Amino acid sequence: MREMQALDFGAGTGLVSLGLLPDVSHVTAVDASSEMLRVLDEKLRAAKITHVRTLRCDIARAPLPANQFDLVVSSMVLHHLPDVAAVLQRLRPTLRAGGWIALADLDTEDGSFHSDMAGVFHKGLDRAEVIGQLSLGVVPEVVSTRPIVWGSRRTASLTLFLGRLR
């Protein structure tokens, strides 16, 4: 697994990107927010980490290079996007044959998870829809749901989807 090239979609300030480092050789951290990536770049410089590259890109509007990554990950990002299906269609081609995609996001909920709905386009995601949107070429290996607590009073469930490109 150490030789893997990973793409962290919606990387933000790098929580997942940095967590991947012991297990992959390189991470491309992609986010549409230049401010989030600026914070991540500062973390990388301070820690002298050279095998993470940041890339500002709104993949709903601009594609990423095809067949570049062995692993694509995204955590708690998809419900913030207006067109989840379009983004998933752009993520899938970035994978090399046999590559993995791991998505973690909110299950459909009543909207109480976010106290402020600005920038939130979906009250969670329907797991069957996400699987359907990825199904062309991606074989689900694990689909698992777990409860989460956010802050002191908000609860929801999180689904992890792990699939492999045929």
C-alpha positions in Angstrom: 0.0 0.0 0.0 2.9 2.4 0.6 3.5 3.0 -3.1 -0.1 4.3 -3.6 -0.8 7.7 -5.0 -3.9 9.2 -3.3 -6.3 12.0 -4.0 -8.1 13.6 -1.1 -11.1 15.4 -2.6 -12.4 18.2 -0.5 -9.2 18.1 1.5 -9.8 21.3 3.5 -7.0 21.9 5.9 -5.6 18.4 5.5 -7.0 16.2 8.3 -7.4 13.2 6.0 -4.5 14.0 3.8 -2.1 14.0 6.7 -3.7 10.9 8.2 -3.0 9.0 4.9 0.8 9.7 4.9 2.0 6.7 6.8 0.2 4.4 4.2 0.7 6.1 0.9 3.7 7.5 -1.0 2.0 10.7 -2.2 -1.2 12.7 -1.6 -2.8 15.3 -3.9 -5.0 17.4 -1.7 -7.8 19.0 -3.8 -10.2 21.6 -2.6 -12.1 24.5 -4.2 -11.2 26.8 -1.3 -7.8 28.6 -1.7 -8.0 29.6 2.0 -8.3 26.0 3.2 -5.4 25.0 1.0 -3.3 28.0 2.3 -3.7 26.6 5.8 -2.7 23.1 4.6 0.3 24.5 2.8 1.4 26.3 6.0 1.1 23.0 7.9 3.1 21.2 5.2 5.9 23.8 5.3 6.1 23.8 9.1 6.3 20.0 9.2 8.6 19.9 6.2 6.3 17.4 4.4 7.1 17.2 0.7 4.9 14.3 -0.5 1.6 16.2 -0.3 0.7 18.5 -3.2 -2.2 20.9 -2.9 -4.4 21.7 -5.9 -7.2 24.2 -6.0 -9.9 22.8 -8.3 -13.6 22.8 -8.4 -14.0 19.4 -10.1 -17.7 20.0 -10.7 -16.4 22.5 -13.4 -13.0 21.2 -14.3 -11.8 17.6 -14.6 -8.8 16.1 -12.9 -6.2 14.0 -14.7 -7.4 10.5 -15.6 -5.7 7.3 -14.4 -3.5 9.1 -11.8 -4.5 7.7 -8.5 -4.7 4.4 -6.7 -6.9 5.8 -4.0 -9.5 8.5 -3.9 -10.9 9.6 -0.5 -13.5 12.1 0.6 -14.8 12.8 4.0 -17.9 14.9 4.9 -17.7 16.8 1.6 -20.4 15.4 -0.7 -23.4 16.8 1.1 -21.9 20.3 0.6 -22.0 19.9 -3.2 -25.0 20.9 -5.4 -24.5 18.0 -7.9 -23.1 15.0 -6.2 -23.6 12.7 -9.2 -21.5 15.0 -11.5 -18.7 15.1 -9.0 -18.7 11.3 -8.6 -18.6 11.0 -12.3 -15.5 13.2 -12.4 -13.8 11.3 -9.5 -14.1 7.8 -11.0 -11.9 8.4 -14.0 -9.0 9.7 -11.9 -8.6 6.1 -10.6 -6.2 3.7 -12.1 -7.5 0.2 -12.9 -8.0 -1.7 -9.6 -7.9 1.6 -7.6 -10.0 2.2 -4.5 -12.5 4.9 -3.7 -13.5 5.6 -0.1 -16.2 8.1 0.7 -17.5 9.0 4.2 -20.5 11.2 4.5 -23.8 11.9 6.3 -26.8 9.7 5.8 -30.0 11.3 4.9 -31.2 13.2 8.0 -33.7 15.9 9.0 -31.3 18.9 8.6 -30.5 19.2 12.3 -26.9 18.1 11.9 -25.9 21.6 10.7 -26.9 24.5 12.8 -26.3 26.8 9.8 -27.3 25.4 6.4 -25.3 27.9 4.4 -23.2 25.9 1.9 -25.1 22.7 2.7 -27.0 21.4 -0.3 -28.2 18.0 1.0 -29.5 16.9 4.3 -27.2 13.9 4.1 -27.0 11.5 1.2 -29.0 8.4 0.3 -26.6 5.5 0.3 -28.4 3.7 -2.5 -28.2 6.7 -4.7 -24.5 7.1 -4.1 -23.9 3.5 -4.8 -25.9 3.8 -8.0 -24.0 6.9 -9.1 -20.7 5.1 -8.6 -21.8 1.7 -9.9 -20.5 2.0 -13.5 -17.1 0.4 -13.0 -16.9 0.6 -9.2 -17.6 -2.6 -7.2 -18.7 -1.9 -3.6 -16.5 -3.8 -1.1 -17.9 -2.3 2.1 -20.8 -0.1 2.9 -21.1 0.5 6.6 -23.1 3.0 8.7 -22.1 4.3 12.1 -23.6 6.8 14.5 -21.7 10.0 15.1 -22.0 12.8 17.6 -20.9 16.3 16.6 -20.5 18.8 19.2 -22.5 18.3 22.4 -26.0 17.7 21.0 -26.1 16.9 17.3 -26.1 13.3 16.2 -26.4 11.7 12.8 -25.2 8.6 11.1 -22.3 8.4 8.7 -21.9 6.0 5.9 -18.6 4.7 4.6 -18.5 3.5 1.1 -15.4 1.6 0.0 -15.3 0.4 -3.6 -12.8 -0.8 -6.2 -12.6 0.1 -9.8 -12.9 -3.0 -12.0 
